[in-house]
Amino acid sequence: MAKLLGGTTVYGLLSTTGTAYSSAVQVGATSPIATLNVSPLTITAAASGSVFNQIQNITPGVSASTDISLYNDLGTYYIDIGINSSKYNGNAYSPVFNIVGPNDSYFFATTGNLSIGNTGSIGDVILHTGGSLSGTSVNSGNERIRIKNVNTAGTGGYVGINTSNPNQQLTVAGSISATSVIYDNIGSSSNWNTTYTTVCSYSASWGTGGGSGGGAYLPLSGGSLTGFVTSTSSISAQGSVYTNGSFYGQTNTNLDIASISAAPNNTYTLALSDNGSHRTIINTTSSIIIIPPQSSVNWPNGANIILEQNYNAGTVQLSASPGVTLYSSSTLFTRTSSSVIAVVRKSQDTWLMYGDTR
């Protein structure tokens, strides 16, 4: 049985296949004084436009609303659709119902599952916001979420946010923000997609071809990375990078200074291609490695080079070009054969040397 609760005004034809009880109801009046009970109820009309049926509570009370409630056989569980009055106060209502406010509409169930969907072979489920019923926001419309019909070829069941044409199980036309970890379907935060090898607890994006040098990039705003970062190219950061574990670098070729042994004082000037590498110095006599200024080499923030004195090579000395400051806790020379030292760019034309020095 369907109940029309509150004052009910009917204009036009009221058709029922059962009995209409109207002992205190004024059909067609503007001020009904009681409820109308009809079992069952059928309302029909014919119009060239929309068939518009209206139920209105004209009292602007703090607990007033206009509702339609459908009960099950127990008479205690129901679903409700309604709209609040212009003076509604959810804190004054009993029980408290302050999820919504004045002039807000709502649709809820008091028990069990609430199923909203489309059982047809065609047709999607669409949620929209705003004053227009056309288009997605990227097309200046108001559609926000679309769930594709499961029978749609290729995209059945796909969900689109800010797009009406999702191409994956979840397609978002815009940015994604997460305040916690993103997991894959087996609960792993470092394997949730083959494209994403890390997860950031703040916001992150992953792309290819980023920056003037190309490659992949993962811009971060605070937070931390968990898991592993792998790259077939170089990894750089605009700022500092900290780790509570290990940070590994894999190099390409060794630096053979013997090939330039005829140069004055057996010297080698570092180049941008040396950044992030492990260079083995194999000169049998002493070698001088020169750090050029920023005006000659466009060193990135955090540039670093590892230098190894080969087991049978001569001493390796670090030297700074004019205009470059090089700090060290001891000397600028390797201590002995197989010693390893490193240099790190702290800021423009300021470097730090550390390692196995004299």
KERO-488175 format. One record per atom (N, C-alpha, C): residue in one letter; y negated, x negated, z negated. Coordinates in steps of 0.2 Angstrom, whole numbers, plus 5000, padded with zeros to 4 digits. Atoms other than C-alpha are relative to their C-alpha. Layout:
REM residues N
AYXZ;...
END
This chain:
REM residues 358
M500649965000;M500050005000;M499449965000;A500650035000;A498349945004;A499550044996;K500549965004;K496949984992;K499349975002;L500750024999;L495049984996;L499750014993;L500249995007;L494349944979;L499250005000;G500749995001;G492549984973;G499850075004;G500349954996;G491450114982;G500249995007;T499850014992;T492050145000;T499750065003;T500349954996;T491050235013;T500349995007;V499750004994;V491850285029;V499550045005;Y500449964995;Y490750335044;Y500450005006;G499649984994;G491650415059;G500750024998;L499349975001;L493550455060;L500449964996;L499650035005;L494650415046;L500750035002;S499449984998;S496450425052;S500649984995;T499450035004;T498050415041;T500650045001;T499449974999;T499850455043;T500350024993;G499849985006;G499950485024;G499550054997;T500549955003;T498950585011;T499449964998;A500650035002;A497150545008;A499750044994;Y500349975006;Y496550574990;Y499349994999;S500750015000;S494750604989;S499650054995;S500349955005;S494450714974;S499349984998;A500650025002;A492950614969;A499649965005;V500350044995;V492550524985;V499650045005;Q500549964995;Q491050574997;Q500149965006;V499950034994;V491650535014;V499450015004;G500649994996;G490150495025;G499449994996;A500650005004;A488950485010;A499849934999;T500350075001;T487850335006;T500149974993;S499950025007;S488250334987;S500750024998;P499449975003;P490150354984;P500149994993;I500050005008;I490650384966;I500749984998;A499450025002;A492450334966;A500449965005;T499650044995;T493850244975;T500450055004;L499649974995;L494850304990;L500749975000;N499350024999;N496750294990;N500350035006;V499649974994;V497650315006;V500649965001;S499450035000;S499450275009;S500450035006;P500450064998;P499650205022;P499450025004;L500749994998;L497950185030;L500049975007;T500150034993;T497550165049;T499350025002;I500749994998;I495750145055;I500049985007;T500050024993;T495550155074;T499350025002;A500749994997;A493950155085;A500149985007;A500150024993;A493450135103;A499349985002;A500750024999;A491950035108;A500049955006;S500150054995;S491349935123;S499949934997;G500150065004;G490949795110;G500549994995;S499550015005;S491649735094;S500050074996;V499949955005;V492349865082;V499849984993;F500350035006;F491349835066;F500150054994;N500049965005;N491949905050;N499749974994;Q500450035006;Q490949875034;Q500250034993;I499949985007;I491349875016;I499449964996;Q500550035003;Q489849835005;Q499950024992;N500249995007;N489449814986;N499249995000;I500750015000;I487549844985;I499749984993;T500250025006;T487449794967;T499949924999;P500150085000;P486649614965;P500149974993;G499950035007;G487449574948;G500349935000;V499850075000;V487949404942;V500850005000;S499350004999;S489749454942;S500250055006;A499949954994;A489649574958;A500249965006;S499850024993;S490549544974;S500350055004;T499649954996;T491349634988;T500749975002;D499350034999;D493249614989;D500550055004;I499349964998;I494849674998;I500549964997;S499550035003;S496349634988;S500750035002;L499449974998;L498149654994;L500549984995;Y499550025006;Y499549664980;Y500750015003;N499349994998;N501349644981;N500350054996;D499749945004;D502649764973;D499949994993;L500150005007;L502349694956;L499450024997;G500749975002;G500549744956;G499649954996;T500450055004;T499949584947;T499849945005;Y500150064995;Y500049454962;Y499650035006;Y500349974994;Y498849474976;Y499649945004;I500550054997;I497749384989;I499450045001;D500649975001;D495949414989;D499549975006;I500550024996;I494549405002;I499450034998;G500649965003;G492749434997;G499449955001;I500650034999;I490949384997;I499650014993;N500449995007;N489849354981;N499350045002;S500649984999;S488249444978;S499449955000;S500550054999;S486549364980;S499849974993;K500150025007;K486449344961;K500649984996;Y499350015004;Y488249294957;Y499949934996;N499950055004;N488549174943;N500749994998;G499350015002;G490349104942;G500149994993;N499850025007;N490149044924;N499950074996;A500149945004;A489649224919;A500650055001;Y499449964998;Y491249294928;Y500549994995;S499450015004;S492849324918;S500650025004;P500150075002;P493849224921;P499549965004;V500550044997;V492649084926;V500249995007;F499950014993;F492549074945;F499449975003;N500650034998;N491248944949;N500149955005;I499950044994;I492048854964;I499550025005;V500449974995;V490948974974;V499350024996;G500649985003;G489149024971;G499750065003;P500349944996;P487949164977;P500050005007;N499949994993;N488249224994;N500549975003;D499550034997;D489749124996;D500650055001;S499449964998;S491349195004;S500649964998;Y499450035002;Y493149154999;Y500650045002;F499449974998;F494949185003;F500649964996;F499550035004;F496349144990;F500650044998;A499449965003;A498049194983;A500149984993;T499950015007;T498549204965;T500749974998;T499350035001;T500349144967;T500349995007;G499650024993;G501549074980;G499649965005;N500350044994;N501148984996;N499550055003;L500549964996;L499649045006;L500149975007;S499950024993;S500149035025;S499550025004;I500549984995;I498849025038;I500249965006;G499850034994;G499348995056;G500050045006;N499949964994;N499849055073;N500750005002;T499350004999;T501549115077;T500150005008;G499950004993;G501249125096;G500249945003;S499850064996;S501849005109;S499449975003;I500650044998;I500048965114;I499450024994;G500549995005;G498448955103;G500049954994;D500150055006;D497848825090;D499750034994;V500349985006;V497248835073;V499349964999;I500750035000;I495348795072;I499650024994;L500550005005;L494148765058;L499349985002;H500750024998;H492248765061;H499550014995;T500549995005;T490648755052;T499350005004;G500649994997;G488848795056;G499950075004;G500149934998;G488048935065;G500250015007;S499749994994;S488848915082;S500750005000;L499249994999;L490648955088;L500249965006;S499850034993;S490648835103;S500049924999;G500050074999;G491248655105;G500149964993;T500050055006;T491548505093;T499349974999;S500750035001;S490148415085;S499849945004;V500250054995;V490248275097;V499750035007;N500349964994;N489748405110;N499550054998;S500549965003;S488448475099;S500250074998;G499749945002;G489548615093;G500249994992;N499850005007;N490348655076;N500750004998;E499350015002;E492248635077;E500149944997;R499850065004;R492848515064;R500749985000;I499350025000;I494748525063;I500350055005;R499649964996;R495948585076;R500849974999;I499350015000;I497848595074;I500350035006;K499749984994;K498748595090;K500650054999;N499449965000;N500048725094;N500649965001;V499450045000;V501848655091;V500350005007;N499750004993;N502248705109;N499649975005;T500450044995;T500848605117;T500349945002;A499650054997;A501648485129;A499649934998;G500350075002;G501348305122;G499649994994;T500450015006;T500248345108;T500150064995;G499849955004;G501148485099;G499949984992;G500150025007;G500648485080;G499549954998;Y500550055001;Y499348355082;Y499450034997;V500649985003;V497848365071;V499449965002;G500650034998;G496048325077;G499550024995;I500649995004;I494548295066;I499449985004;N500650014996;N492948315075;N500149995008;T499850004993;T493848325091;T500550065002;S499649954998;S494748465100;S500649985004;N499450024996;N495948355110;N500349944996;P499750065004;P496948245097;P500549975005;N499550034996;N498048115105;N500549964996;Q499550025005;Q499048065090;Q500150054995;Q499949965005;Q499748145075;Q499450024996;L500649995003;L498048125067;L499549965004;T500550044996;T496548085078;T499350024997;V500649995003;V494848065070;V499449975005;A500650024996;A493248055081;A499449984995;G500550025005;G492147955069;G500349954995;S499850055005;S492347845054;S500550034995;I499649975006;I493647855040;I499849964994;S500250035006;S493247815022;S500650014995;A499449995005;A494647785009;A499849974993;T500250035007;T494347754990;T500649974997;S499450035002;S496147694988;S500449975006;V499550034995;V497647614997;V500250055005;I499749964995;I498247675014;I500749985001;Y499350015000;Y500147685015;Y500450025006;D499649974995;D501447705029;D500550044997;N499649955002;N502847825028;N500649974996;I499550035005;I503947705018;I499749974994;G500350025006;G502647675005;G499749935000;S500250075000;S502047505011;S499350005002;S500850004999;S500147465011;S499949945005;S500250064996;S500347305022;S500450015007;N499649994994;N501447385036;N499950075003;W500149934998;W500647555039;W499950015007;N500150004993;N500247515057;N500149935002;T499950074997;T500747365068;T499349975001;T500650024998;T498947355072;T499649974994;Y500450025006;Y498347345054;Y500549964995;T499550045004;T499147205044;T499749994993;T500350005006;T497947225029;T499750074998;V500349945003;V497247365018;V499449984996;C500650015005;C495447365010;C499950064996;S500149955005;S495047464995;S499450045001;Y500749974998;Y493347505002;Y500150035008;S500049984993;S492947535021;S500249955004;A499850054995;A493747445035;A500150035007;S499849984993;S493947445054;S500349945003;W499750054996;W494947355066;W499950015007;G500249994993;G494547315084;G500249945003;T499950064996;T494747195098;T499449995004;G500650024996;G493447105108;G499450004996;G500650005004;G492247105093;G499649945000;G500450055001;G490746995093;G500049965007;S500150034993;S490146875107;S500649965002;G499450044999;G491746765105;G500650045002;G499449974999;G492946905107;G500550004994;G499550005005;G494546925097;G499950064995;A499949945005;A494947045082;A499549994994;Y500550005005;Y493747085068;Y500250054995;L499949965005;L493947165051;L499450004995;P500650005004;P492247205044;P500150034993;L499949975007;L492247235025;L499350014996;S500649995005;S490947295012;S500350004993;G499750005006;G491547234996;G500750015000;G499249995001;G493347264989;G500449945001;S499550065000;S494847154992;S500550025005;L499449994995;L496247125005;L500649994996;T499350015002;T498047145000;T500549995005;G499550014994;G499547085010;G499849935004;F500150064996;F499446955024;F499550025006;V500450004994;V498146925038;V500349955005;T499850054995;T498846855054;T499650005006;S500450014994;S497946795069;S500349955005;T499850054995;T498346715085;T499449955002;S500650044998;S496546645086;S499749984993;S500450025006;S495246595073;S499850064996;I500349945005;I494746705057;I499449974997;S500750025003;S492946695052;S499750054995;A500349965005;A491946775038;A499349995000;Q500750015001;Q490146815037;Q499850014992;G500050005007;G490046765019;G500549964997;S499550045003;S491246695006;S500750045000;V499349975000;V493146725006;V500349974994;Y499750025006;Y494046714989;Y500750025001;T499349985001;T495946714986;T500349984994;N499650015006;N497046724971;N500749975002;G499450034997;G498446654982;G499949945004;S500150064996;S498646534996;S499650025006;F500449994993;F497546525012;F500349945004;Y499750044996;Y498446445026;Y499749995007;G500350004994;G497846375042;G500549965005;Q499550034996;Q498946325057;Q499649975006;T500450044995;T498246195069;T500449995007;N499750014994;N498546155087;N500249925001;T499850074998;T498445965092;T499749954995;N500350055004;N498145805082;N499449975004;L500550044997;L496545705085;L500249935000;D499850074998;D496945545093;D499449965001;I500650044999;I495445425090;I500149945003;A499950064997;A496345285097;A499850015008;S500249994993;S495945365114;S499249985001;I500750025000;I494045315110;I499949944996;S500150065004;S494345155102;S499549955003;A500550054997;A493145065114;A499350024998;A500649985002;A491745165107;A499749964994;P500350055005;P490445075096;P500350024993;N499849995007;N491145065078;N500650044999;N499549965000;N492645165083;N499950074996;T500249945003;T491845325079;T500250065004;Y499949934997;Y492145515083;Y499550054997;T500449955002;T490945655082;T500350075000;L499649945000;L491645815076;L499750055005;A500249954996;A491545965088;A500250074998;L499849935003;L491646155086;L500750015001;S499249994999;S493446145093;S500449974994;D499750035006;D493846045077;D500050054994;N500149955006;N493346195065;N500750034999;G499449965003;G494846265055;G500649965002;S499450044998;S496046125061;S500149944995;H499750065004;H497045985053;H500049945005;R500050064995;R496645815062;R500349944997;T499750065002;T497745665060;T499649945004;I500450054998;I496745505062;I500549945001;I499550044999;I497945375070;I499849935002;N500350064998;N496745225073;N500349954995;T499750055004;T497545065066;T499549964996;T500550035004;T495845005061;T499550064997;S500449955003;S494445095051;S499750045005;S500349964996;S493745245059;S499450044996;I500649965003;I492045345056;I500050065003;I500049944997;I492045525058;I499350034998;I500749985001;I490245595060;I499950085001;I500249925000;I489645775056;I499350015003;P500649994996;P488345825069;P499650064997;P500449955003;P486845935064;P500150075004;Q500049934998;Q486746125067;Q499750015007;S500450004994;S485546095081;S500449975006;S499650034995;S486946005091;S500650045001;V499449965000;V488446115086;V499950064996;N500149945004;N488346295081;N500650024995;W499449995005;W489446285066;W499950074997;P500049945004;P489946455058;P500049994993;N500050005007;N489746495040;N500749984998;G499350025003;G491246415030;G500449955005;A499650044996;A491646295044;A500449944996;N499650055004;N493046175038;N500449965005;I499550054996;I494046025045;I500449964995;I499550055004;I495545935037;I500149945004;L499950064997;L495645755040;L500649964997;E499450045003;E497245645037;E500049935003;Q499950074998;Q497345455037;Q500749995001;N499350014999;N498945425046;N500449954996;Y499650055004;Y500345325037;Y499849935001;N500150064998;N499945175047;N499349985003;A500650004997;A498145205051;A499549964995;G500550035004;G496545115045;G499650064996;T500449955004;T495345195032;T499550055004;V500549954997;V494345355037;V499450014996;Q500649995003;Q492545365033;Q499650065003;L500449944997;L491445525034;L499349975000;S500750025000;S489645505039;S499650065003;A500449954998;A488245625041;A499549985005;S500650014995;S487045635056;S499350004997;P500749995003;P485145625052;P499950075000;G500149935001;G484645785045;G500650044997;V499549975003;V486345825038;V500149974993;T499950025007;T486745815019;T500750014999;L499350005002;L488545775014;L500149984993;Y499950025007;Y489045784996;Y500749984999;S499350025002;S490545704988;S500049984993;S500050025007;S491145684970;S500149924999;S499950075000;S491545504974;S499849965006;T500250044994;T491545394990;T500150055006;L499949964994;L491545455008;L500649975004;F499550034996;F493145355012;F500750034997;T499449995002;T494945395011;T500349954996;R499850045005;R495945314997;R500549955003;T499550044998;T497445245006;T500450045006;S499649974995;S498745285020;S500350074998;S499849935001;S499245475021;S499550044995;S500549965004;S497745525011;S499750055005;V500249944996;V497045695016;V499350024996;I500749985003;I495145745014;I499850065005;A500249944996;A494245895020;A499250014999;V500749995000;V492445945024;V499950075001;V500249934999;V491646115022;V499350015000;R500749984999;R490046185028;R499750054994;K500249965005;K489146255013;K499450045002;S500549974997;S487546305022;S499749965006;Q500250044994;Q486546245037;Q499949934999;D500150085001;D486646055038;D500249984993;T499850035006;T487446045021;T500750014999;W499350005000;W489245995019;W500349974993;L499750035006;L490445955005;L500749975002;M499450044998;M491845825006;M500450004993;Y499650015006;Y493345824994;Y500749985002;G499350024999;G495145764993;G500149934997;D499750065002;D496045604991;D499549945002;T500550054998;T494545484991;T500049944995;R500050065005;R494245314983;R499650014994;
END
